Amino acid sequence: MKVQMFDMTRMWAMLTGLALAAMYFAALYFGIKVSDTLPMLVTAIGGFEMFLYGQDVWLKRKSKHG
């Protein structure tokens, strides 16, 4: 199985988003003040992934209907 560069980018985005989200919630749990940038990064990466997922669904649906 050959992995495309774009697929690897998506994989790294997913892993980075999960790690940042875990760091954010751990900081909240332990009462550590976090920068306002951290939740914005998590949101941006999540939005990127949701857009790509929607695009994949749309392209698969389009290919089935001609």
mmCIF file as Biopython writes it, N, C-alpha, C and O atoms, coordinates in Angstrom:
data_model
#
loop_
_atom_site.group_PDB
_atom_site.id
_atom_site.type_symbol
_atom_site.label_atom_id
_atom_site.label_alt_id
_atom_site.label_comp_id
_atom_site.label_asym_id
_atom_site.label_entity_id
_atom_site.label_seq_id
_atom_site.pdbx_PDB_ins_code
_atom_site.Cartn_x
_atom_site.Cartn_y
_atom_site.Cartn_z
_atom_site.occupancy
_atom_site.B_iso_or_equiv
_atom_site.auth_seq_id
_atom_site.auth_asym_id
_atom_site.pdbx_PDB_model_num
ATOM 1   N N  . MET A ? 1  ? 0.844   -1.186 0.000   1.0 0.0 1  A 1 
ATOM 2   C CA . MET A ? 1  ? 0.000   0.000  0.000   1.0 0.0 1  A 1 
ATOM 3   C C  . MET A ? 1  ? 0.883   1.240  0.000   1.0 0.0 1  A 1 
ATOM 4   O O  . MET A ? 1  ? 1.651   1.469  0.935   1.0 0.0 1  A 1 
ATOM 5   N N  . LYS A ? 2  ? 0.768   2.027  -1.045  1.0 0.0 2  A 1 
ATOM 6   C CA . LYS A ? 2  ? 1.563   3.244  -1.142  1.0 0.0 2  A 1 
ATOM 7   C C  . LYS A ? 2  ? 0.749   4.407  -0.577  1.0 0.0 2  A 1 
ATOM 8   O O  . LYS A ? 2  ? -0.397  4.625  -0.972  1.0 0.0 2  A 1 
ATOM 9   N N  . VAL A ? 3  ? 1.344   5.137  0.333   1.0 0.0 3  A 1 
ATOM 10  C CA . VAL A ? 3  ? 0.659   6.250  0.968   1.0 0.0 3  A 1 
ATOM 11  C C  . VAL A ? 3  ? 1.029   7.535  0.244   1.0 0.0 3  A 1 
ATOM 12  O O  . VAL A ? 3  ? 2.207   7.836  0.055   1.0 0.0 3  A 1 
ATOM 13  N N  . GLN A ? 4  ? 0.023   8.281  -0.154  1.0 0.0 4  A 1 
ATOM 14  C CA . GLN A ? 4  ? 0.226   9.548  -0.850  1.0 0.0 4  A 1 
ATOM 15  C C  . GLN A ? 4  ? 0.677   10.623 0.133   1.0 0.0 4  A 1 
ATOM 16  O O  . GLN A ? 4  ? 0.424   10.514 1.332   1.0 0.0 4  A 1 
ATOM 17  N N  . MET A ? 5  ? 1.331   11.641 -0.361  1.0 0.0 5  A 1 
ATOM 18  C CA . MET A ? 5  ? 1.805   12.738 0.473   1.0 0.0 5  A 1 
ATOM 19  C C  . MET A ? 5  ? 0.636   13.464 1.142   1.0 0.0 5  A 1 
ATOM 20  O O  . MET A ? 5  ? 0.735   13.848 2.308   1.0 0.0 5  A 1 
ATOM 21  N N  . PHE A ? 6  ? -0.466  13.654 0.420   1.0 0.0 6  A 1 
ATOM 22  C CA . PHE A ? 6  ? -1.621  14.336 0.985   1.0 0.0 6  A 1 
ATOM 23  C C  . PHE A ? 6  ? -2.231  13.526 2.120   1.0 0.0 6  A 1 
ATOM 24  O O  . PHE A ? 6  ? -2.671  14.088 3.123   1.0 0.0 6  A 1 
ATOM 25  N N  . ASP A ? 7  ? -2.259  12.199 1.961   1.0 0.0 7  A 1 
ATOM 26  C CA . ASP A ? 7  ? -2.779  11.343 3.024   1.0 0.0 7  A 1 
ATOM 27  C C  . ASP A ? 7  ? -1.901  11.428 4.268   1.0 0.0 7  A 1 
ATOM 28  O O  . ASP A ? 7  ? -2.409  11.400 5.390   1.0 0.0 7  A 1 
ATOM 29  N N  . MET A ? 8  ? -0.606  11.531 4.079   1.0 0.0 8  A 1 
ATOM 30  C CA . MET A ? 8  ? 0.295   11.675 5.220   1.0 0.0 8  A 1 
ATOM 31  C C  . MET A ? 8  ? 0.086   13.028 5.901   1.0 0.0 8  A 1 
ATOM 32  O O  . MET A ? 8  ? 0.171   13.125 7.125   1.0 0.0 8  A 1 
ATOM 33  N N  . THR A ? 9  ? -0.186  14.064 5.119   1.0 0.0 9  A 1 
ATOM 34  C CA . THR A ? 9  ? -0.476  15.379 5.694   1.0 0.0 9  A 1 
ATOM 35  C C  . THR A ? 9  ? -1.732  15.312 6.541   1.0 0.0 9  A 1 
ATOM 36  O O  . THR A ? 9  ? -1.783  15.884 7.630   1.0 0.0 9  A 1 
ATOM 37  N N  . ARG A ? 10 ? -2.743  14.617 6.046   1.0 0.0 10 A 1 
ATOM 38  C CA . ARG A ? 10 ? -3.975  14.461 6.817   1.0 0.0 10 A 1 
ATOM 39  C C  . ARG A ? 10 ? -3.724  13.674 8.099   1.0 0.0 10 A 1 
ATOM 40  O O  . ARG A ? 10 ? -4.289  13.990 9.146   1.0 0.0 10 A 1 
ATOM 41  N N  . MET A ? 11 ? -2.888  12.664 8.018   1.0 0.0 11 A 1 
ATOM 42  C CA . MET A ? 11 ? -2.577  11.851 9.198   1.0 0.0 11 A 1 
ATOM 43  C C  . MET A ? 11 ? -1.873  12.701 10.255  1.0 0.0 11 A 1 
ATOM 44  O O  . MET A ? 11 ? -2.220  12.650 11.435  1.0 0.0 11 A 1 
ATOM 45  N N  . TRP A ? 12 ? -0.884  13.480 9.825   1.0 0.0 12 A 1 
ATOM 46  C CA . TRP A ? 12 ? -0.167  14.344 10.773  1.0 0.0 12 A 1 
ATOM 47  C C  . TRP A ? 12 ? -1.083  15.416 11.354  1.0 0.0 12 A 1 
ATOM 48  O O  . TRP A ? 12 ? -0.962  15.766 12.528  1.0 0.0 12 A 1 
ATOM 49  N N  . ALA A ? 13 ? -1.995  15.937 10.542  1.0 0.0 13 A 1 
ATOM 50  C CA . ALA A ? 13 ? -2.947  16.931 11.048  1.0 0.0 13 A 1 
ATOM 51  C C  . ALA A ? 13 ? -3.847  16.311 12.109  1.0 0.0 13 A 1 
ATOM 52  O O  . ALA A ? 13 ? -4.128  16.936 13.132  1.0 0.0 13 A 1 
ATOM 53  N N  . MET A ? 14 ? -4.297  15.087 11.867  1.0 0.0 14 A 1 
ATOM 54  C CA . MET A ? 14 ? -5.150  14.410 12.831  1.0 0.0 14 A 1 
ATOM 55  C C  . MET A ? 14 ? -4.399  14.162 14.143  1.0 0.0 14 A 1 
ATOM 56  O O  . MET A ? 14 ? -4.920  14.438 15.223  1.0 0.0 14 A 1 
ATOM 57  N N  . LEU A ? 15 ? -3.195  13.649 14.042  1.0 0.0 15 A 1 
ATOM 58  C CA . LEU A ? 15 ? -2.411  13.361 15.248  1.0 0.0 15 A 1 
ATOM 59  C C  . LEU A ? 15 ? -2.062  14.639 16.008  1.0 0.0 15 A 1 
ATOM 60  O O  . LEU A ? 15 ? -2.103  14.668 17.238  1.0 0.0 15 A 1 
ATOM 61  N N  . THR A ? 16 ? -1.722  15.679 15.279  1.0 0.0 16 A 1 
ATOM 62  C CA . THR A ? 16 ? -1.404  16.958 15.919  1.0 0.0 16 A 1 
ATOM 63  C C  . THR A ? 16 ? -2.633  17.538 16.604  1.0 0.0 16 A 1 
ATOM 64  O O  . THR A ? 16 ? -2.543  18.034 17.727  1.0 0.0 16 A 1 
ATOM 65  N N  . GLY A ? 17 ? -3.772  17.480 15.940  1.0 0.0 17 A 1 
ATOM 66  C CA . GLY A ? 17 ? -5.005  17.978 16.530  1.0 0.0 17 A 1 
ATOM 67  C C  . GLY A ? 17 ? -5.387  17.225 17.795  1.0 0.0 17 A 1 
ATOM 68  O O  . GLY A ? 17 ? -5.796  17.832 18.785  1.0 0.0 17 A 1 
ATOM 69  N N  . LEU A ? 18 ? -5.254  15.904 17.764  1.0 0.0 18 A 1 
ATOM 70  C CA . LEU A ? 18 ? -5.558  15.107 18.953  1.0 0.0 18 A 1 
ATOM 71  C C  . LEU A ? 18 ? -4.604  15.416 20.098  1.0 0.0 18 A 1 
ATOM 72  O O  . LEU A ? 18 ? -5.025  15.514 21.251  1.0 0.0 18 A 1 
ATOM 73  N N  . ALA A ? 19 ? -3.320  15.570 19.785  1.0 0.0 19 A 1 
ATOM 74  C CA . ALA A ? 19 ? -2.342  15.886 20.829  1.0 0.0 19 A 1 
ATOM 75  C C  . ALA A ? 19 ? -2.610  17.264 21.431  1.0 0.0 19 A 1 
ATOM 76  O O  . ALA A ? 19 ? -2.542  17.431 22.649  1.0 0.0 19 A 1 
ATOM 77  N N  . LEU A ? 20 ? -2.913  18.247 20.591  1.0 0.0 20 A 1 
ATOM 78  C CA . LEU A ? 20 ? -3.200  19.586 21.099  1.0 0.0 20 A 1 
ATOM 79  C C  . LEU A ? 20 ? -4.485  19.615 21.932  1.0 0.0 20 A 1 
ATOM 80  O O  . LEU A ? 20 ? -4.555  20.294 22.956  1.0 0.0 20 A 1 
ATOM 81  N N  . ALA A ? 21 ? -5.500  18.870 21.481  1.0 0.0 21 A 1 
ATOM 82  C CA . ALA A ? 21 ? -6.750  18.809 22.244  1.0 0.0 21 A 1 
ATOM 83  C C  . ALA A ? 21 ? -6.514  18.150 23.597  1.0 0.0 21 A 1 
ATOM 84  O O  . ALA A ? 21 ? -7.048  18.605 24.610  1.0 0.0 21 A 1 
ATOM 85  N N  . ALA A ? 22 ? -5.719  17.084 23.622  1.0 0.0 22 A 1 
ATOM 86  C CA . ALA A ? 22 ? -5.401  16.412 24.886  1.0 0.0 22 A 1 
ATOM 87  C C  . ALA A ? 22 ? -4.638  17.356 25.817  1.0 0.0 22 A 1 
ATOM 88  O O  . ALA A ? 22 ? -4.900  17.395 27.019  1.0 0.0 22 A 1 
ATOM 89  N N  . MET A ? 23 ? -3.700  18.113 25.259  1.0 0.0 23 A 1 
ATOM 90  C CA . MET A ? 23 ? -2.949  19.081 26.069  1.0 0.0 23 A 1 
ATOM 91  C C  . MET A ? 23 ? -3.885  20.145 26.632  1.0 0.0 23 A 1 
ATOM 92  O O  . MET A ? 23 ? -3.750  20.534 27.792  1.0 0.0 23 A 1 
ATOM 93  N N  . TYR A ? 24 ? -4.821  20.613 25.834  1.0 0.0 24 A 1 
ATOM 94  C CA . TYR A ? 24 ? -5.747  21.653 26.279  1.0 0.0 24 A 1 
ATOM 95  C C  . TYR A ? 24 ? -6.625  21.152 27.422  1.0 0.0 24 A 1 
ATOM 96  O O  . TYR A ? 24 ? -6.771  21.825 28.443  1.0 0.0 24 A 1 
ATOM 97  N N  . PHE A ? 25 ? -7.209  19.967 27.245  1.0 0.0 25 A 1 
ATOM 98  C CA . PHE A ? 25 ? -8.087  19.444 28.290  1.0 0.0 25 A 1 
ATOM 99  C C  . PHE A ? 25 ? -7.313  19.046 29.542  1.0 0.0 25 A 1 
ATOM 100 O O  . PHE A ? 25 ? -7.834  19.161 30.651  1.0 0.0 25 A 1 
ATOM 101 N N  . ALA A ? 26 ? -6.083  18.583 29.378  1.0 0.0 26 A 1 
ATOM 102 C CA . ALA A ? 26 ? -5.254  18.283 30.548  1.0 0.0 26 A 1 
ATOM 103 C C  . ALA A ? 26 ? -4.929  19.565 31.307  1.0 0.0 26 A 1 
ATOM 104 O O  . ALA A ? 26 ? -4.946  19.581 32.538  1.0 0.0 26 A 1 
ATOM 105 N N  . ALA A ? 27 ? -4.636  20.631 30.581  1.0 0.0 27 A 1 
ATOM 106 C CA . ALA A ? 27 ? -4.357  21.907 31.233  1.0 0.0 27 A 1 
ATOM 107 C C  . ALA A ? 27 ? -5.580  22.420 31.971  1.0 0.0 27 A 1 
ATOM 108 O O  . ALA A ? 27 ? -5.459  22.945 33.077  1.0 0.0 27 A 1 
ATOM 109 N N  . LEU A ? 28 ? -6.752  22.275 31.376  1.0 0.0 28 A 1 
ATOM 110 C CA . LEU A ? 28 ? -7.983  22.671 32.066  1.0 0.0 28 A 1 
ATOM 111 C C  . LEU A ? 28 ? -8.204  21.838 33.319  1.0 0.0 28 A 1 
ATOM 112 O O  . LEU A ? 28 ? -8.588  22.366 34.363  1.0 0.0 28 A 1 
ATOM 113 N N  . TYR A ? 29 ? -7.964  20.546 33.218  1.0 0.0 29 A 1 
ATOM 114 C CA . TYR A ? 29 ? -8.169  19.647 34.346  1.0 0.0 29 A 1 
ATOM 115 C C  . TYR A ? 29 ? -7.242  19.992 35.516  1.0 0.0 29 A 1 
ATOM 116 O O  . TYR A ? 29 ? -7.658  19.987 36.674  1.0 0.0 29 A 1 
ATOM 117 N N  . PHE A ? 30 ? -5.988  20.291 35.195  1.0 0.0 30 A 1 
ATOM 118 C CA . PHE A ? 30 ? -5.010  20.592 36.239  1.0 0.0 30 A 1 
ATOM 119 C C  . PHE A ? 30 ? -4.992  22.064 36.639  1.0 0.0 30 A 1 
ATOM 120 O O  . PHE A ? 30 ? -4.205  22.462 37.498  1.0 0.0 30 A 1 
ATOM 121 N N  . GLY A ? 31 ? -5.845  22.865 36.029  1.0 0.0 31 A 1 
ATOM 122 C CA . GLY A ? 31 ? -5.956  24.268 36.402  1.0 0.0 31 A 1 
ATOM 123 C C  . GLY A ? 31 ? -4.818  25.146 35.901  1.0 0.0 31 A 1 
ATOM 124 O O  . GLY A ? 31 ? -4.535  26.196 36.477  1.0 0.0 31 A 1 
ATOM 125 N N  . ILE A ? 32 ? -4.177  24.719 34.842  1.0 0.0 32 A 1 
ATOM 126 C CA . ILE A ? 32 ? -3.075  25.490 34.261  1.0 0.0 32 A 1 
ATOM 127 C C  . ILE A ? 32 ? -3.655  26.478 33.255  1.0 0.0 32 A 1 
ATOM 128 O O  . ILE A ? 32 ? -4.496  26.112 32.435  1.0 0.0 32 A 1 
ATOM 129 N N  . LYS A ? 33 ? -3.211  27.710 33.318  1.0 0.0 33 A 1 
ATOM 130 C CA . LYS A ? 33 ? -3.676  28.719 32.359  1.0 0.0 33 A 1 
ATOM 131 C C  . LYS A ? 33 ? -2.994  28.461 31.024  1.0 0.0 33 A 1 
ATOM 132 O O  . LYS A ? 33 ? -1.774  28.323 30.943  1.0 0.0 33 A 1 
ATOM 133 N N  . VAL A ? 34 ? -3.813  28.399 29.979  1.0 0.0 34 A 1 
ATOM 134 C CA . VAL A ? 34 ? -3.276  28.152 28.637  1.0 0.0 34 A 1 
ATOM 135 C C  . VAL A ? 34 ? -3.425  29.403 27.787  1.0 0.0 34 A 1 
ATOM 136 O O  . VAL A ? 34 ? -4.263  30.265 28.052  1.0 0.0 34 A 1 
ATOM 137 N N  . SER A ? 35 ? -2.612  29.477 26.788  1.0 0.0 35 A 1 
ATOM 138 C CA . SER A ? 35 ? -2.685  30.582 25.836  1.0 0.0 35 A 1 
ATOM 139 C C  . SER A ? 35 ? -3.981  30.490 25.038  1.0 0.0 35 A 1 
ATOM 140 O O  . SER A ? 35 ? -4.509  29.396 24.833  1.0 0.0 35 A 1 
ATOM 141 N N  . ASP A ? 36 ? -4.490  31.621 24.591  1.0 0.0 36 A 1 
ATOM 142 C CA . ASP A ? 36 ? -5.690  31.628 23.752  1.0 0.0 36 A 1 
ATOM 143 C C  . ASP A ? 36 ? -5.427  31.001 22.386  1.0 0.0 36 A 1 
ATOM 144 O O  . ASP A ? 36 ? -6.367  30.666 21.666  1.0 0.0 36 A 1 
ATOM 145 N N  . THR A ? 37 ? -4.188  30.846 22.035  1.0 0.0 37 A 1 
ATOM 146 C CA . THR A ? 37 ? -3.825  30.282 20.742  1.0 0.0 37 A 1 
ATOM 147 C C  . THR A ? 37 ? -4.122  28.787 20.672  1.0 0.0 37 A 1 
ATOM 148 O O  . THR A ? 37 ? -4.467  28.276 19.606  1.0 0.0 37 A 1 
ATOM 149 N N  . LEU A ? 38 ? -3.993  28.086 21.786  1.0 0.0 38 A 1 
ATOM 150 C CA . LEU A ? 38 ? -4.166  26.635 21.781  1.0 0.0 38 A 1 
ATOM 151 C C  . LEU A ? 38 ? -5.563  26.205 21.338  1.0 0.0 38 A 1 
ATOM 152 O O  . LEU A ? 38 ? -5.662  25.355 20.453  1.0 0.0 38 A 1 
ATOM 153 N N  . PRO A ? 39 ? -6.654  26.744 21.903  1.0 0.0 39 A 1 
ATOM 154 C CA . PRO A ? 39 ? -7.973  26.319 21.400  1.0 0.0 39 A 1 
ATOM 155 C C  . PRO A ? 39 ? -8.216  26.736 19.948  1.0 0.0 39 A 1 
ATOM 156 O O  . PRO A ? 39 ? -8.939  26.052 19.223  1.0 0.0 39 A 1 
ATOM 157 N N  . MET A ? 40 ? -7.621  27.845 19.521  1.0 0.0 40 A 1 
ATOM 158 C CA . MET A ? 40 ? -7.772  28.257 18.121  1.0 0.0 40 A 1 
ATOM 159 C C  . MET A ? 40 ? -7.062  27.276 17.193  1.0 0.0 40 A 1 
ATOM 160 O O  . MET A ? 40 ? -7.566  26.977 16.111  1.0 0.0 40 A 1 
ATOM 161 N N  . LEU A ? 41 ? -5.904  26.775 17.603  1.0 0.0 41 A 1 
ATOM 162 C CA . LEU A ? 41 ? -5.197  25.781 16.794  1.0 0.0 41 A 1 
ATOM 163 C C  . LEU A ? 41 ? -5.994  24.488 16.692  1.0 0.0 41 A 1 
ATOM 164 O O  . LEU A ? 41 ? -6.105  23.900 15.617  1.0 0.0 41 A 1 
ATOM 165 N N  . VAL A ? 42 ? -6.549  24.051 17.822  1.0 0.0 42 A 1 
ATOM 166 C CA . VAL A ? 42 ? -7.355  22.827 17.817  1.0 0.0 42 A 1 
ATOM 167 C C  . VAL A ? 42 ? -8.559  23.005 16.895  1.0 0.0 42 A 1 
ATOM 168 O O  . VAL A ? 42 ? -8.891  22.101 16.127  1.0 0.0 42 A 1 
ATOM 169 N N  . THR A ? 43 ? -9.208  24.151 16.966  1.0 0.0 43 A 1 
ATOM 170 C CA . THR A ? 43 ? -10.371 24.422 16.122  1.0 0.0 43 A 1 
ATOM 171 C C  . THR A ? 43 ? -9.992  24.479 14.641  1.0 0.0 43 A 1 
ATOM 172 O O  . THR A ? 43 ? -10.713 23.953 13.792  1.0 0.0 43 A 1 
ATOM 173 N N  . ALA A ? 44 ? -8.878  25.107 14.337  1.0 0.0 44 A 1 
ATOM 174 C CA . ALA A ? 44 ? -8.440  25.208 12.941  1.0 0.0 44 A 1 
ATOM 175 C C  . ALA A ? 44 ? -8.123  23.838 12.358  1.0 0.0 44 A 1 
ATOM 176 O O  . ALA A ? 44 ? -8.513  23.536 11.230  1.0 0.0 44 A 1 
ATOM 177 N N  . ILE A ? 45 ? -7.426  23.019 13.109  1.0 0.0 45 A 1 
ATOM 178 C CA . ILE A ? 45 ? -7.082  21.679 12.618  1.0 0.0 45 A 1 
ATOM 179 C C  . ILE A ? 45 ? -8.340  20.828 12.494  1.0 0.0 45 A 1 
ATOM 180 O O  . ILE A ? 45 ? -8.486  20.071 11.534  1.0 0.0 45 A 1 
ATOM 181 N N  . GLY A ? 46 ? -9.249  20.947 13.462  1.0 0.0 46 A 1 
ATOM 182 C CA . GLY A ? 46 ? -10.512 20.208 13.378  1.0 0.0 46 A 1 
ATOM 183 C C  . GLY A ? 46 ? -11.335 20.638 12.177  1.0 0.0 46 A 1 
ATOM 184 O O  . GLY A ? 46 ? -11.929 19.798 11.501  1.0 0.0 46 A 1 
ATOM 185 N N  . GLY A ? 47 ? -11.377 21.933 11.902  1.0 0.0 47 A 1 
ATOM 186 C CA . GLY A ? 47 ? -12.091 22.434 10.734  1.0 0.0 47 A 1 
ATOM 187 C C  . GLY A ? 47 ? -11.488 21.933 9.438   1.0 0.0 47 A 1 
ATOM 188 O O  . GLY A ? 47 ? -12.209 21.594 8.499   1.0 0.0 47 A 1 
ATOM 189 N N  . PHE A ? 48 ? -10.171 21.887 9.387   1.0 0.0 48 A 1 
ATOM 190 C CA . PHE A ? 48 ? -9.461  21.360 8.220   1.0 0.0 48 A 1 
ATOM 191 C C  . PHE A ? 48 ? -9.857  19.909 7.978   1.0 0.0 48 A 1 
ATOM 192 O O  . PHE A ? 48 ? -10.149 19.525 6.846   1.0 0.0 48 A 1 
ATOM 193 N N  . GLU A ? 49 ? -9.869  19.112 9.023   1.0 0.0 49 A 1 
ATOM 194 C CA . GLU A ? 49 ? -10.217 17.704 8.887   1.0 0.0 49 A 1 
ATOM 195 C C  . GLU A ? 49 ? -11.683 17.517 8.512   1.0 0.0 49 A 1 
ATOM 196 O O  . GLU A ? 49 ? -12.009 16.657 7.694   1.0 0.0 49 A 1 
ATOM 197 N N  . MET A ? 50 ? -12.573 18.320 9.105   1.0 0.0 50 A 1 
ATOM 198 C CA . MET A ? 50 ? -13.996 18.209 8.760   1.0 0.0 50 A 1 
ATOM 199 C C  . MET A ? 50 ? -14.240 18.595 7.306   1.0 0.0 50 A 1 
ATOM 200 O O  . MET A ? 50 ? -15.054 17.967 6.629   1.0 0.0 50 A 1 
ATOM 201 N N  . PHE A ? 51 ? -13.542 19.623 6.818   1.0 0.0 51 A 1 
ATOM 202 C CA . PHE A ? 51 ? -13.667 20.017 5.414   1.0 0.0 51 A 1 
ATOM 203 C C  . PHE A ? 51 ? -13.208 18.886 4.499   1.0 0.0 51 A 1 
ATOM 204 O O  . PHE A ? 51 ? -13.892 18.565 3.527   1.0 0.0 51 A 1 
ATOM 205 N N  . LEU A ? 52 ? -12.073 18.286 4.792   1.0 0.0 52 A 1 
ATOM 206 C CA . LEU A ? 52 ? -11.565 17.211 3.938   1.0 0.0 52 A 1 
ATOM 207 C C  . LEU A ? 52 ? -12.471 15.989 3.966   1.0 0.0 52 A 1 
ATOM 208 O O  . LEU A ? 52 ? -12.656 15.325 2.946   1.0 0.0 52 A 1 
ATOM 209 N N  . TYR A ? 53 ? -13.040 15.690 5.139   1.0 0.0 53 A 1 
ATOM 210 C CA . TYR A ? 53 ? -13.984 14.573 5.223   1.0 0.0 53 A 1 
ATOM 211 C C  . TYR A ? 53 ? -15.216 14.853 4.357   1.0 0.0 53 A 1 
ATOM 212 O O  . TYR A ? 53 ? -15.659 13.988 3.602   1.0 0.0 53 A 1 
ATOM 213 N N  . GLY A ? 54 ? -15.759 16.055 4.470   1.0 0.0 54 A 1 
ATOM 214 C CA . GLY A ? 54 ? -16.914 16.426 3.649   1.0 0.0 54 A 1 
ATOM 215 C C  . GLY A ? 54 ? -16.600 16.380 2.169   1.0 0.0 54 A 1 
ATOM 216 O O  . GLY A ? 54 ? -17.429 15.963 1.361   1.0 0.0 54 A 1 
ATOM 217 N N  . GLN A ? 55 ? -15.407 16.808 1.820   1.0 0.0 55 A 1 
ATOM 218 C CA . GLN A ? 55 ? -14.991 16.767 0.420   1.0 0.0 55 A 1 
ATOM 219 C C  . GLN A ? 55 ? -14.896 15.323 -0.073  1.0 0.0 55 A 1 
ATOM 220 O O  . GLN A ? 55 ? -15.307 15.027 -1.194  1.0 0.0 55 A 1 
ATOM 221 N N  . ASP A ? 56 ? -14.363 14.432 0.746   1.0 0.0 56 A 1 
ATOM 222 C CA . ASP A ? 56 ? -14.290 13.014 0.368   1.0 0.0 56 A 1 
ATOM 223 C C  . ASP A ? 56 ? -15.674 12.425 0.158   1.0 0.0 56 A 1 
ATOM 224 O O  . ASP A ? 56 ? -15.901 11.704 -0.814  1.0 0.0 56 A 1 
ATOM 225 N N  . VAL A ? 57 ? -16.603 12.727 1.059   1.0 0.0 57 A 1 
ATOM 226 C CA . VAL A ? 57 ? -17.969 12.216 0.930   1.0 0.0 57 A 1 
ATOM 227 C C  . VAL A ? 57 ? -18.603 12.751 -0.345  1.0 0.0 57 A 1 
ATOM 228 O O  . VAL A ? 57 ? -19.242 12.003 -1.086  1.0 0.0 57 A 1 
ATOM 229 N N  . TRP A ? 58 ? -18.428 14.044 -0.602  1.0 0.0 58 A 1 
ATOM 230 C CA . TRP A ? 58 ? -19.004 14.656 -1.796  1.0 0.0 58 A 1 
ATOM 231 C C  . TRP A ? 58 ? -18.430 14.034 -3.066  1.0 0.0 58 A 1 
ATOM 232 O O  . TRP A ? 58 ? -19.176 13.747 -4.002  1.0 0.0 58 A 1 
ATOM 233 N N  . LEU A ? 59 ? -17.112 13.822 -3.110  1.0 0.0 59 A 1 
ATOM 234 C CA . LEU A ? 59 ? -16.488 13.252 -4.299  1.0 0.0 59 A 1 
ATOM 235 C C  . LEU A ? 59 ? -16.926 11.815 -4.514  1.0 0.0 59 A 1 
ATOM 236 O O  . LEU A ? 59 ? -17.135 11.403 -5.655  1.0 0.0 59 A 1 
ATOM 237 N N  . LYS A ? 60 ? -17.071 11.042 -3.445  1.0 0.0 60 A 1 
ATOM 238 C CA . LYS A ? 60 ? -17.543 9.663  -3.592  1.0 0.0 60 A 1 
ATOM 239 C C  . LYS A ? 60 ? -18.986 9.629  -4.101  1.0 0.0 60 A 1 
ATOM 240 O O  . LYS A ? 60 ? -19.338 8.809  -4.949  1.0 0.0 60 A 1 
ATOM 241 N N  . ARG A ? 61 ? -19.804 10.523 -3.576  1.0 0.0 61 A 1 
ATOM 242 C CA . ARG A ? 61 ? -21.216 10.587 -4.005  1.0 0.0 61 A 1 
ATOM 243 C C  . ARG A ? 61 ? -21.304 11.030 -5.463  1.0 0.0 61 A 1 
ATOM 244 O O  . ARG A ? 61 ? -22.112 10.501 -6.226  1.0 0.0 61 A 1 
ATOM 245 N N  . LYS A ? 62 ? -20.479 11.992 -5.848  1.0 0.0 62 A 1 
ATOM 246 C CA . LYS A ? 62 ? -20.474 12.502 -7.221  1.0 0.0 62 A 1 
ATOM 247 C C  . LYS A ? 62 ? -20.051 11.398 -8.196  1.0 0.0 62 A 1 
ATOM 248 O O  . LYS A ? 62 ? -20.615 11.295 -9.286  1.0 0.0 62 A 1 
ATOM 249 N N  . SER A ? 63 ? -19.070 10.574 -7.821  1.0 0.0 63 A 1 
ATOM 250 C CA . SER A ? 63 ? -18.598 9.544  -8.722  1.0 0.0 63 A 1 
ATOM 251 C C  . SER A ? 63 ? -19.646 8.429  -8.908  1.0 0.0 63 A 1 
ATOM 252 O O  . SER A ? 63 ? -19.657 7.770  -9.947  1.0 0.0 63 A 1 
ATOM 253 N N  . LYS A ? 64 ? -20.518 8.214  -7.919  1.0 0.0 64 A 1 
ATOM 254 C CA . LYS A ? 64 ? -21.569 7.218  -8.047  1.0 0.0 64 A 1 
ATOM 255 C C  . LYS A ? 64 ? -22.693 7.676  -8.960  1.0 0.0 64 A 1 
ATOM 256 O O  . LYS A ? 64 ? -23.339 6.855  -9.611  1.0 0.0 64 A 1 
ATOM 257 N N  . HIS A ? 65 ? -22.930 8.982  -9.014  1.0 0.0 65 A 1 
ATOM 258 C CA . HIS A ? 65 ? -24.044 9.520  -9.790  1.0 0.0 65 A 1 
ATOM 259 C C  . HIS A ? 65 ? -23.627 10.126 -11.127 1.0 0.0 65 A 1 
ATOM 260 O O  . HIS A ? 65 ? -24.401 10.838 -11.767 1.0 0.0 65 A 1 
ATOM 261 N N  . GLY A ? 66 ? -22.425 9.842  -11.529 1.0 0.0 66 A 1 
ATOM 262 C CA . GLY A ? 66 ? -21.997 10.309 -12.836 1.0 0.0 66 A 1 
ATOM 263 C C  . GLY A ? 66 ? -21.271 11.557 -12.729 1.0 0.0 66 A 1 
ATOM 264 O O  . GLY A ? 66 ? -20.831 12.104 -13.740 1.0 0.0 66 A 1 
#
